[in-house]
Amino acid sequence: MKNNVASVWNRTGQSVTIYYNSNYSGPSQTIPDGEPVNLRPDLKNENASHKIDNVKLCVNGNCPL
């Protein structure tokens, strides 16, 4: 299922990559942290997955900054 999204504002603290297809495949666009961005024409209103890049996981209660 495609999302009807034309623009994004990344406020995650990490880069986020938007993908055309499910399961992180197909054309993609990486959005820097803190940036409001209009998606490229090939992704605009036609995107199905996204991934936060370089996710820093907590281990035993220790969370990296």
CHARMM internal coordinates of N, CA and C (Angstrom, degrees):
IC EDIT
DIST 1 N 1 CA 1.4397
DIST 1 CA 1 C 1.5198
ANGL 1 N 1 CA 1 C 108.31
DIST 1 C 2 N 1.2973
ANGL 1 CA 1 C 2 N 116.04
DIHE 1 N 1 CA 1 C 2 N 129.03
DIST 2 N 2 CA 1.4615
ANGL 1 C 2 N 2 CA 121.43
DIHE 1 CA 1 C 2 N 2 CA 179.22
DIST 2 CA 2 C 1.5255
ANGL 2 N 2 CA 2 C 110.40
DIHE 1 C 2 N 2 CA 2 C -87.35
DIST 2 C 3 N 1.3208
ANGL 2 CA 2 C 3 N 114.89
DIHE 2 N 2 CA 2 C 3 N 147.81
DIST 3 N 3 CA 1.4601
ANGL 2 C 3 N 3 CA 120.99
DIHE 2 CA 2 C 3 N 3 CA 175.92
DIST 3 CA 3 C 1.5185
ANGL 3 N 3 CA 3 C 109.22
DIHE 2 C 3 N 3 CA 3 C -91.12
DIST 3 C 4 N 1.2965
ANGL 3 CA 3 C 4 N 115.77
DIHE 3 N 3 CA 3 C 4 N 151.06
DIST 4 N 4 CA 1.4607
ANGL 3 C 4 N 4 CA 121.49
DIHE 3 CA 3 C 4 N 4 CA 179.09
DIST 4 CA 4 C 1.5280
ANGL 4 N 4 CA 4 C 108.53
DIHE 3 C 4 N 4 CA 4 C -98.87
DIST 4 C 5 N 1.3407
ANGL 4 CA 4 C 5 N 115.85
DIHE 4 N 4 CA 4 C 5 N 66.10
DIST 5 N 5 CA 1.4604
ANGL 4 C 5 N 5 CA 121.73
DIHE 4 CA 4 C 5 N 5 CA -174.74
DIST 5 CA 5 C 1.5249
ANGL 5 N 5 CA 5 C 109.37
DIHE 4 C 5 N 5 CA 5 C -118.26
DIST 5 C 6 N 1.3245
ANGL 5 CA 5 C 6 N 116.40
DIHE 5 N 5 CA 5 C 6 N 127.67
DIST 6 N 6 CA 1.4599
ANGL 5 C 6 N 6 CA 121.25
DIHE 5 CA 5 C 6 N 6 CA -179.62
DIST 6 CA 6 C 1.5224
ANGL 6 N 6 CA 6 C 112.53
DIHE 5 C 6 N 6 CA 6 C -107.83
DIST 6 C 7 N 1.3401
ANGL 6 CA 6 C 7 N 117.24
DIHE 6 N 6 CA 6 C 7 N -24.13
DIST 7 N 7 CA 1.4586
ANGL 6 C 7 N 7 CA 120.55
DIHE 6 CA 6 C 7 N 7 CA 179.99
DIST 7 CA 7 C 1.5235
ANGL 7 N 7 CA 7 C 109.11
DIHE 6 C 7 N 7 CA 7 C -146.23
DIST 7 C 8 N 1.3226
ANGL 7 CA 7 C 8 N 115.07
DIHE 7 N 7 CA 7 C 8 N 157.05
DIST 8 N 8 CA 1.4654
ANGL 7 C 8 N 8 CA 121.24
DIHE 7 CA 7 C 8 N 8 CA -178.68
DIST 8 CA 8 C 1.5184
ANGL 8 N 8 CA 8 C 109.39
DIHE 7 C 8 N 8 CA 8 C -138.20
DIST 8 C 9 N 1.3204
ANGL 8 CA 8 C 9 N 115.26
DIHE 8 N 8 CA 8 C 9 N 158.59
DIST 9 N 9 CA 1.4606
ANGL 8 C 9 N 9 CA 121.64
DIHE 8 CA 8 C 9 N 9 CA 173.14
DIST 9 CA 9 C 1.5179
ANGL 9 N 9 CA 9 C 105.78
DIHE 8 C 9 N 9 CA 9 C -132.26
DIST 9 C 10 N 1.3108
ANGL 9 CA 9 C 10 N 116.21
DIHE 9 N 9 CA 9 C 10 N 110.68
DIST 10 N 10 CA 1.4571
ANGL 9 C 10 N 10 CA 121.96
DIHE 9 CA 9 C 10 N 10 CA -176.79
DIST 10 CA 10 C 1.5228
ANGL 10 N 10 CA 10 C 109.91
DIHE 9 C 10 N 10 CA 10 C -86.02
DIST 10 C 11 N 1.3270
ANGL 10 CA 10 C 11 N 115.90
DIHE 10 N 10 CA 10 C 11 N 115.00
DIST 11 N 11 CA 1.4713
ANGL 10 C 11 N 11 CA 121.64
DIHE 10 CA 10 C 11 N 11 CA 177.32
DIST 11 CA 11 C 1.5183
ANGL 11 N 11 CA 11 C 110.06
DIHE 10 C 11 N 11 CA 11 C -126.86
DIST 11 C 12 N 1.3384
ANGL 11 CA 11 C 12 N 117.30
DIHE 11 N 11 CA 11 C 12 N 36.87
DIST 12 N 12 CA 1.4631
ANGL 11 C 12 N 12 CA 122.04
DIHE 11 CA 11 C 12 N 12 CA -175.51
DIST 12 CA 12 C 1.5211
ANGL 12 N 12 CA 12 C 113.85
DIHE 11 C 12 N 12 CA 12 C -90.49
DIST 12 C 13 N 1.3241
ANGL 12 CA 12 C 13 N 118.21
DIHE 12 N 12 CA 12 C 13 N -18.98
DIST 13 N 13 CA 1.4571
ANGL 12 C 13 N 13 CA 120.66
DIHE 12 CA 12 C 13 N 13 CA -173.09
DIST 13 CA 13 C 1.5215
ANGL 13 N 13 CA 13 C 112.00
DIHE 12 C 13 N 13 CA 13 C 90.33
DIST 13 C 14 N 1.3286
ANGL 13 CA 13 C 14 N 117.15
DIHE 13 N 13 CA 13 C 14 N -3.15
DIST 14 N 14 CA 1.4683
ANGL 13 C 14 N 14 CA 123.94
DIHE 13 CA 13 C 14 N 14 CA 178.98
DIST 14 CA 14 C 1.5264
ANGL 14 N 14 CA 14 C 108.02
DIHE 13 C 14 N 14 CA 14 C -135.54
DIST 14 C 15 N 1.3168
ANGL 14 CA 14 C 15 N 116.74
DIHE 14 N 14 CA 14 C 15 N 164.98
DIST 15 N 15 CA 1.4619
ANGL 14 C 15 N 15 CA 119.81
DIHE 14 CA 14 C 15 N 15 CA 169.94
DIST 15 CA 15 C 1.5197
ANGL 15 N 15 CA 15 C 108.67
DIHE 14 C 15 N 15 CA 15 C -70.64
DIST 15 C 16 N 1.3261
ANGL 15 CA 15 C 16 N 116.85
DIHE 15 N 15 CA 15 C 16 N 148.99
DIST 16 N 16 CA 1.4631
ANGL 15 C 16 N 16 CA 122.41
DIHE 15 CA 15 C 16 N 16 CA 176.82
DIST 16 CA 16 C 1.5209
ANGL 16 N 16 CA 16 C 107.64
DIHE 15 C 16 N 16 CA 16 C -126.46
DIST 16 C 17 N 1.3299
ANGL 16 CA 16 C 17 N 116.16
DIHE 16 N 16 CA 16 C 17 N 134.09
DIST 17 N 17 CA 1.4578
ANGL 16 C 17 N 17 CA 120.95
DIHE 16 CA 16 C 17 N 17 CA 177.09
DIST 17 CA 17 C 1.5214
ANGL 17 N 17 CA 17 C 109.35
DIHE 16 C 17 N 17 CA 17 C -107.49
DIST 17 C 18 N 1.3291
ANGL 17 CA 17 C 18 N 116.45
DIHE 17 N 17 CA 17 C 18 N 128.01
DIST 18 N 18 CA 1.4599
ANGL 17 C 18 N 18 CA 124.75
DIHE 17 CA 17 C 18 N 18 CA 178.31
DIST 18 CA 18 C 1.5291
ANGL 18 N 18 CA 18 C 107.41
DIHE 17 C 18 N 18 CA 18 C -99.23
DIST 18 C 19 N 1.3401
ANGL 18 CA 18 C 19 N 117.27
DIHE 18 N 18 CA 18 C 19 N 133.70
DIST 19 N 19 CA 1.4636
ANGL 18 C 19 N 19 CA 122.58
DIHE 18 CA 18 C 19 N 19 CA -177.72
DIST 19 CA 19 C 1.5218
ANGL 19 N 19 CA 19 C 111.51
DIHE 18 C 19 N 19 CA 19 C -118.49
DIST 19 C 20 N 1.3128
ANGL 19 CA 19 C 20 N 115.93
DIHE 19 N 19 CA 19 C 20 N 146.35
DIST 20 N 20 CA 1.4570
ANGL 19 C 20 N 20 CA 122.66
DIHE 19 CA 19 C 20 N 20 CA 178.45
DIST 20 CA 20 C 1.5314
ANGL 20 N 20 CA 20 C 111.06
DIHE 19 C 20 N 20 CA 20 C -66.56
DIST 20 C 21 N 1.3368
ANGL 20 CA 20 C 21 N 116.97
DIHE 20 N 20 CA 20 C 21 N -42.82
DIST 21 N 21 CA 1.4630
ANGL 20 C 21 N 21 CA 121.97
DIHE 20 CA 20 C 21 N 21 CA -176.35
DIST 21 CA 21 C 1.5199
ANGL 21 N 21 CA 21 C 112.23
DIHE 20 C 21 N 21 CA 21 C -103.58
DIST 21 C 22 N 1.3099
ANGL 21 CA 21 C 22 N 115.63
DIHE 21 N 21 CA 21 C 22 N 164.77
DIST 22 N 22 CA 1.4584
ANGL 21 C 22 N 22 CA 121.80
DIHE 21 CA 21 C 22 N 22 CA 171.61
DIST 22 CA 22 C 1.5295
ANGL 22 N 22 CA 22 C 108.84
DIHE 21 C 22 N 22 CA 22 C -65.47
DIST 22 C 23 N 1.3229
ANGL 22 CA 22 C 23 N 115.94
DIHE 22 N 22 CA 22 C 23 N 163.63
DIST 23 N 23 CA 1.4718
ANGL 22 C 23 N 23 CA 122.39
DIHE 22 CA 22 C 23 N 23 CA 177.38
DIST 23 CA 23 C 1.5235
ANGL 23 N 23 CA 23 C 112.77
DIHE 22 C 23 N 23 CA 23 C 60.80
DIST 23 C 24 N 1.3344
ANGL 23 CA 23 C 24 N 116.58
DIHE 23 N 23 CA 23 C 24 N 33.41
DIST 24 N 24 CA 1.4655
ANGL 23 C 24 N 24 CA 122.76
DIHE 23 CA 23 C 24 N 24 CA 172.21
DIST 24 CA 24 C 1.5263
ANGL 24 N 24 CA 24 C 112.69
DIHE 23 C 24 N 24 CA 24 C 57.03
DIST 24 C 25 N 1.3169
ANGL 24 CA 24 C 25 N 117.59
DIHE 24 N 24 CA 24 C 25 N 51.17
DIST 25 N 25 CA 1.4617
ANGL 24 C 25 N 25 CA 120.18
DIHE 24 CA 24 C 25 N 25 CA -179.77
DIST 25 CA 25 C 1.5311
ANGL 25 N 25 CA 25 C 110.36
DIHE 24 C 25 N 25 CA 25 C -135.13
DIST 25 C 26 N 1.3117
ANGL 25 CA 25 C 26 N 114.41
DIHE 25 N 25 CA 25 C 26 N 167.32
DIST 26 N 26 CA 1.4537
ANGL 25 C 26 N 26 CA 121.32
DIHE 25 CA 25 C 26 N 26 CA 179.51
DIST 26 CA 26 C 1.5168
ANGL 26 N 26 CA 26 C 111.57
DIHE 25 C 26 N 26 CA 26 C 86.09
DIST 26 C 27 N 1.3205
ANGL 26 CA 26 C 27 N 116.75
DIHE 26 N 26 CA 26 C 27 N -171.54
DIST 27 N 27 CA 1.4642
ANGL 26 C 27 N 27 CA 120.44
DIHE 26 CA 26 C 27 N 27 CA 178.16
DIST 27 CA 27 C 1.5278
ANGL 27 N 27 CA 27 C 110.54
DIHE 26 C 27 N 27 CA 27 C -54.30
DIST 27 C 28 N 1.3252
ANGL 27 CA 27 C 28 N 116.11
DIHE 27 N 27 CA 27 C 28 N 146.69
DIST 28 N 28 CA 1.4642
ANGL 27 C 28 N 28 CA 119.68
DIHE 27 CA 27 C 28 N 28 CA -177.41
DIST 28 CA 28 C 1.5199
ANGL 28 N 28 CA 28 C 110.34
DIHE 27 C 28 N 28 CA 28 C -143.80
DIST 28 C 29 N 1.3206
ANGL 28 CA 28 C 29 N 114.53
DIHE 28 N 28 CA 28 C 29 N 163.91
DIST 29 N 29 CA 1.4637
ANGL 28 C 29 N 29 CA 122.17
DIHE 28 CA 28 C 29 N 29 CA 176.67
DIST 29 CA 29 C 1.5160
ANGL 29 N 29 CA 29 C 107.05
DIHE 28 C 29 N 29 CA 29 C -142.86
DIST 29 C 30 N 1.3284
ANGL 29 CA 29 C 30 N 116.86
DIHE 29 N 29 CA 29 C 30 N 128.08
DIST 30 N 30 CA 1.4584
ANGL 29 C 30 N 30 CA 121.45
DIHE 29 CA 29 C 30 N 30 CA 178.58
DIST 30 CA 30 C 1.5239
ANGL 30 N 30 CA 30 C 109.01
DIHE 29 C 30 N 30 CA 30 C -94.72
DIST 30 C 31 N 1.3333
ANGL 30 CA 30 C 31 N 114.67
DIHE 30 N 30 CA 30 C 31 N 130.21
DIST 31 N 31 CA 1.4591
ANGL 30 C 31 N 31 CA 122.03
DIHE 30 CA 30 C 31 N 31 CA -177.70
DIST 31 CA 31 C 1.5302
ANGL 31 N 31 CA 31 C 108.29
DIHE 30 C 31 N 31 CA 31 C -107.13
DIST 31 C 32 N 1.3375
ANGL 31 CA 31 C 32 N 119.14
DIHE 31 N 31 CA 31 C 32 N 119.12
DIST 32 N 32 CA 1.4632
ANGL 31 C 32 N 32 CA 121.19
DIHE 31 CA 31 C 32 N 32 CA 178.04
DIST 32 CA 32 C 1.5298
ANGL 32 N 32 CA 32 C 111.27
DIHE 31 C 32 N 32 CA 32 C -65.69
DIST 32 C 33 N 1.3165
ANGL 32 CA 32 C 33 N 116.30
DIHE 32 N 32 CA 32 C 33 N 154.08
DIST 33 N 33 CA 1.4638
ANGL 32 C 33 N 33 CA 121.06
DIHE 32 CA 32 C 33 N 33 CA 176.84
DIST 33 CA 33 C 1.5239
ANGL 33 N 33 CA 33 C 109.88
DIHE 32 C 33 N 33 CA 33 C -60.37
DIST 33 C 34 N 1.3181
ANGL 33 CA 33 C 34 N 115.30
DIHE 33 N 33 CA 33 C 34 N 140.02
DIST 34 N 34 CA 1.4536
ANGL 33 C 34 N 34 CA 121.55
DIHE 33 CA 33 C 34 N 34 CA 175.46
DIST 34 CA 34 C 1.5097
ANGL 34 N 34 CA 34 C 115.25
DIHE 33 C 34 N 34 CA 34 C 80.10
DIST 34 C 35 N 1.3191
ANGL 34 CA 34 C 35 N 117.16
DIHE 34 N 34 CA 34 C 35 N 4.50
DIST 35 N 35 CA 1.4589
ANGL 34 C 35 N 35 CA 120.17
DIHE 34 CA 34 C 35 N 35 CA -175.09
DIST 35 CA 35 C 1.5268
ANGL 35 N 35 CA 35 C 112.72
DIHE 34 C 35 N 35 CA 35 C -105.89
DIST 35 C 36 N 1.3341
ANGL 35 CA 35 C 36 N 118.08
DIHE 35 N 35 CA 35 C 36 N 125.67
DIST 36 N 36 CA 1.4598
ANGL 35 C 36 N 36 CA 120.27
DIHE 35 CA 35 C 36 N 36 CA 165.59
DIST 36 CA 36 C 1.5318
ANGL 36 N 36 CA 36 C 107.26
DIHE 35 C 36 N 36 CA 36 C -83.55
DIST 36 C 37 N 1.3295
ANGL 36 CA 36 C 37 N 116.79
DIHE 36 N 36 CA 36 C 37 N 130.02
DIST 37 N 37 CA 1.4602
ANGL 36 C 37 N 37 CA 121.01
DIHE 36 CA 36 C 37 N 37 CA -172.24
DIST 37 CA 37 C 1.5258
ANGL 37 N 37 CA 37 C 110.45
DIHE 36 C 37 N 37 CA 37 C -138.53
DIST 37 C 38 N 1.3215
ANGL 37 CA 37 C 38 N 116.80
DIHE 37 N 37 CA 37 C 38 N 139.06
DIST 38 N 38 CA 1.4569
ANGL 37 C 38 N 38 CA 121.65
DIHE 37 CA 37 C 38 N 38 CA 167.54
DIST 38 CA 38 C 1.5231
ANGL 38 N 38 CA 38 C 107.21
DIHE 37 C 38 N 38 CA 38 C -83.03
DIST 38 C 39 N 1.3266
ANGL 38 CA 38 C 39 N 116.84
DIHE 38 N 38 CA 38 C 39 N 131.64
DIST 39 N 39 CA 1.4547
ANGL 38 C 39 N 39 CA 119.98
DIHE 38 CA 38 C 39 N 39 CA 179.92
DIST 39 CA 39 C 1.5242
ANGL 39 N 39 CA 39 C 110.66
DIHE 38 C 39 N 39 CA 39 C -69.71
DIST 39 C 40 N 1.3401
ANGL 39 CA 39 C 40 N 114.92
DIHE 39 N 39 CA 39 C 40 N 150.16
DIST 40 N 40 CA 1.4610
ANGL 39 C 40 N 40 CA 120.79
DIHE 39 CA 39 C 40 N 40 CA 177.04
DIST 40 CA 40 C 1.5257
ANGL 40 N 40 CA 40 C 109.92
DIHE 39 C 40 N 40 CA 40 C -59.63
DIST 40 C 41 N 1.3275
ANGL 40 CA 40 C 41 N 117.72
DIHE 40 N 40 CA 40 C 41 N 156.77
DIST 41 N 41 CA 1.4696
ANGL 40 C 41 N 41 CA 120.59
DIHE 40 CA 40 C 41 N 41 CA -178.43
DIST 41 CA 41 C 1.5272
ANGL 41 N 41 CA 41 C 114.20
DIHE 40 C 41 N 41 CA 41 C -55.37
DIST 41 C 42 N 1.3462
ANGL 41 CA 41 C 42 N 118.09
DIHE 41 N 41 CA 41 C 42 N -34.83
DIST 42 N 42 CA 1.4653
ANGL 41 C 42 N 42 CA 119.52
DIHE 41 CA 41 C 42 N 42 CA -178.45
DIST 42 CA 42 C 1.5281
ANGL 42 N 42 CA 42 C 112.98
DIHE 41 C 42 N 42 CA 42 C -75.05
DIST 42 C 43 N 1.3298
ANGL 42 CA 42 C 43 N 118.07
DIHE 42 N 42 CA 42 C 43 N -10.87
DIST 43 N 43 CA 1.4678
ANGL 42 C 43 N 43 CA 121.91
DIHE 42 CA 42 C 43 N 43 CA 177.69
DIST 43 CA 43 C 1.5275
ANGL 43 N 43 CA 43 C 112.48
DIHE 42 C 43 N 43 CA 43 C -113.14
DIST 43 C 44 N 1.3064
ANGL 43 CA 43 C 44 N 116.70
DIHE 43 N 43 CA 43 C 44 N -19.08
DIST 44 N 44 CA 1.4671
ANGL 43 C 44 N 44 CA 121.59
DIHE 43 CA 43 C 44 N 44 CA -175.78
DIST 44 CA 44 C 1.5268
ANGL 44 N 44 CA 44 C 110.73
DIHE 43 C 44 N 44 CA 44 C -59.56
DIST 44 C 45 N 1.3246
ANGL 44 CA 44 C 45 N 115.61
DIHE 44 N 44 CA 44 C 45 N 121.78
DIST 45 N 45 CA 1.4660
ANGL 44 C 45 N 45 CA 124.00
DIHE 44 CA 44 C 45 N 45 CA -179.10
DIST 45 CA 45 C 1.5271
ANGL 45 N 45 CA 45 C 113.21
DIHE 44 C 45 N 45 CA 45 C 62.13
DIST 45 C 46 N 1.3222
ANGL 45 CA 45 C 46 N 117.57
DIHE 45 N 45 CA 45 C 46 N 12.04
DIST 46 N 46 CA 1.4647
ANGL 45 C 46 N 46 CA 122.71
DIHE 45 CA 45 C 46 N 46 CA -178.96
DIST 46 CA 46 C 1.5226
ANGL 46 N 46 CA 46 C 109.77
DIHE 45 C 46 N 46 CA 46 C -141.09
DIST 46 C 47 N 1.3135
ANGL 46 CA 46 C 47 N 117.88
DIHE 46 N 46 CA 46 C 47 N 65.71
DIST 47 N 47 CA 1.4596
ANGL 46 C 47 N 47 CA 120.53
DIHE 46 CA 46 C 47 N 47 CA 178.75
DIST 47 CA 47 C 1.5163
ANGL 47 N 47 CA 47 C 108.29
DIHE 46 C 47 N 47 CA 47 C -134.97
DIST 47 C 48 N 1.3291
ANGL 47 CA 47 C 48 N 115.94
DIHE 47 N 47 CA 47 C 48 N 147.31
DIST 48 N 48 CA 1.4607
ANGL 47 C 48 N 48 CA 118.86
DIHE 47 CA 47 C 48 N 48 CA -171.56
DIST 48 CA 48 C 1.5230
ANGL 48 N 48 CA 48 C 114.38
DIHE 47 C 48 N 48 CA 48 C -127.21
DIST 48 C 49 N 1.3292
ANGL 48 CA 48 C 49 N 118.84
DIHE 48 N 48 CA 48 C 49 N -12.80
DIST 49 N 49 CA 1.4613
ANGL 48 C 49 N 49 CA 118.89
DIHE 48 CA 48 C 49 N 49 CA 179.09
DIST 49 CA 49 C 1.5206
ANGL 49 N 49 CA 49 C 109.67
DIHE 48 C 49 N 49 CA 49 C -153.83
DIST 49 C 50 N 1.3172
ANGL 49 CA 49 C 50 N 115.20
DIHE 49 N 49 CA 49 C 50 N 161.25
DIST 50 N 50 CA 1.4606
ANGL 49 C 50 N 50 CA 120.88
DIHE 49 CA 49 C 50 N 50 CA 175.29
DIST 50 CA 50 C 1.5149
ANGL 50 N 50 CA 50 C 108.81
DIHE 49 C 50 N 50 CA 50 C -148.21
DIST 50 C 51 N 1.3285
ANGL 50 CA 50 C 51 N 115.56
DIHE 50 N 50 CA 50 C 51 N 157.04
DIST 51 N 51 CA 1.4621
ANGL 50 C 51 N 51 CA 121.33
DIHE 50 CA 50 C 51 N 51 CA -177.95
DIST 51 CA 51 C 1.5195
ANGL 51 N 51 CA 51 C 108.58
DIHE 50 C 51 N 51 CA 51 C -141.49
DIST 51 C 52 N 1.3277
ANGL 51 CA 51 C 52 N 115.67
DIHE 51 N 51 CA 51 C 52 N 132.08
DIST 52 N 52 CA 1.4627
ANGL 51 C 52 N 52 CA 120.57
DIHE 51 CA 51 C 52 N 52 CA 173.03
DIST 52 CA 52 C 1.5197
ANGL 52 N 52 CA 52 C 106.97
DIHE 51 C 52 N 52 CA 52 C -79.59
DIST 52 C 53 N 1.3199
ANGL 52 CA 52 C 53 N 116.93
DIHE 52 N 52 CA 52 C 53 N 122.85
DIST 53 N 53 CA 1.4567
ANGL 52 C 53 N 53 CA 122.04
DIHE 52 CA 52 C 53 N 53 CA -176.25
DIST 53 CA 53 C 1.5222
ANGL 53 N 53 CA 53 C 111.05
DIHE 52 C 53 N 53 CA 53 C -79.25
DIST 53 C 54 N 1.3178
ANGL 53 CA 53 C 54 N 116.04
DIHE 53 N 53 CA 53 C 54 N 144.90
DIST 54 N 54 CA 1.4654
ANGL 53 C 54 N 54 CA 122.49
DIHE 53 CA 53 C 54 N 54 CA 176.03
DIST 54 CA 54 C 1.5208
ANGL 54 N 54 CA 54 C 112.71
DIHE 53 C 54 N 54 CA 54 C 53.28
DIST 54 C 55 N 1.3196
ANGL 54 CA 54 C 55 N 116.64
DIHE 54 N 54 CA 54 C 55 N 48.66
DIST 55 N 55 CA 1.4611
ANGL 54 C 55 N 55 CA 120.75
DIHE 54 CA 54 C 55 N 55 CA 178.89
DIST 55 CA 55 C 1.5255
ANGL 55 N 55 CA 55 C 108.73
DIHE 54 C 55 N 55 CA 55 C -63.43
DIST 55 C 56 N 1.3115
ANGL 55 CA 55 C 56 N 115.80
DIHE 55 N 55 CA 55 C 56 N 131.52
DIST 56 N 56 CA 1.4614
ANGL 55 C 56 N 56 CA 121.64
DIHE 55 CA 55 C 56 N 56 CA 179.04
DIST 56 CA 56 C 1.5197
ANGL 56 N 56 CA 56 C 107.82
DIHE 55 C 56 N 56 CA 56 C -102.79
DIST 56 C 57 N 1.3177
ANGL 56 CA 56 C 57 N 116.25
DIHE 56 N 56 CA 56 C 57 N 110.21
DIST 57 N 57 CA 1.4525
ANGL 56 C 57 N 57 CA 121.32
DIHE 56 CA 56 C 57 N 57 CA -175.92
DIST 57 CA 57 C 1.5200
ANGL 57 N 57 CA 57 C 111.86
DIHE 56 C 57 N 57 CA 57 C -88.90
DIST 57 C 58 N 1.3109
ANGL 57 CA 57 C 58 N 115.60
DIHE 57 N 57 CA 57 C 58 N 150.59
DIST 58 N 58 CA 1.4599
ANGL 57 C 58 N 58 CA 121.74
DIHE 57 CA 57 C 58 N 58 CA 174.07
DIST 58 CA 58 C 1.5267
ANGL 58 N 58 CA 58 C 108.65
DIHE 57 C 58 N 58 CA 58 C -79.27
DIST 58 C 59 N 1.3277
ANGL 58 CA 58 C 59 N 116.67
DIHE 58 N 58 CA 58 C 59 N 138.02
DIST 59 N 59 CA 1.4572
ANGL 58 C 59 N 59 CA 122.25
DIHE 58 CA 58 C 59 N 59 CA 177.45
DIST 59 CA 59 C 1.5174
ANGL 59 N 59 CA 59 C 107.97
DIHE 58 C 59 N 59 CA 59 C -128.20
DIST 59 C 60 N 1.3239
ANGL 59 CA 59 C 60 N 116.63
DIHE 59 N 59 CA 59 C 60 N 121.12
DIST 60 N 60 CA 1.4674
ANGL 59 C 60 N 60 CA 122.36
DIHE 59 CA 59 C 60 N 60 CA 179.78
DIST 60 CA 60 C 1.5273
ANGL 60 N 60 CA 60 C 111.98
DIHE 59 C 60 N 60 CA 60 C 52.43
DIST 60 C 61 N 1.3203
ANGL 60 CA 60 C 61 N 116.66
DIHE 60 N 60 CA 60 C 61 N 40.12
DIST 61 N 61 CA 1.4590
ANGL 60 C 61 N 61 CA 121.04
DIHE 60 CA 60 C 61 N 61 CA 177.47
DIST 61 CA 61 C 1.5143
ANGL 61 N 61 CA 61 C 114.61
DIHE 60 C 61 N 61 CA 61 C 82.39
DIST 61 C 62 N 1.3310
ANGL 61 CA 61 C 62 N 117.97
DIHE 61 N 61 CA 61 C 62 N -2.80
DIST 62 N 62 CA 1.4655
ANGL 61 C 62 N 62 CA 121.91
DIHE 61 CA 61 C 62 N 62 CA 177.79
DIST 62 CA 62 C 1.5190
ANGL 62 N 62 CA 62 C 108.96
DIHE 61 C 62 N 62 CA 62 C -97.77
DIST 62 C 63 N 1.3130
ANGL 62 CA 62 C 63 N 116.19
DIHE 62 N 62 CA 62 C 63 N 117.53
DIST 63 N 63 CA 1.4594
ANGL 62 C 63 N 63 CA 121.10
DIHE 62 CA 62 C 63 N 63 CA -177.39
DIST 63 CA 63 C 1.5236
ANGL 63 N 63 CA 63 C 109.61
DIHE 62 C 63 N 63 CA 63 C -114.99
DIST 63 C 64 N 1.3428
ANGL 63 CA 63 C 64 N 117.30
DIHE 63 N 63 CA 63 C 64 N 120.70
DIST 64 N 64 CA 1.4673
ANGL 63 C 64 N 64 CA 119.13
DIHE 63 CA 63 C 64 N 64 CA 178.23
DIST 64 CA 64 C 1.5185
ANGL 64 N 64 CA 64 C 110.83
DIHE 63 C 64 N 64 CA 64 C -66.95
DIST 64 C 65 N 1.3059
ANGL 64 CA 64 C 65 N 116.07
DIHE 64 N 64 CA 64 C 65 N 151.86
DIST 65 N 65 CA 1.4655
ANGL 64 C 65 N 65 CA 121.26
DIHE 64 CA 64 C 65 N 65 CA 178.76
DIST 65 CA 65 C 1.4978
ANGL 65 N 65 CA 65 C 110.87
DIHE 64 C 65 N 65 CA 65 C -88.52
END
COOR INIT
IC SEED 1 N 1 CA 1 C
IC BUILD
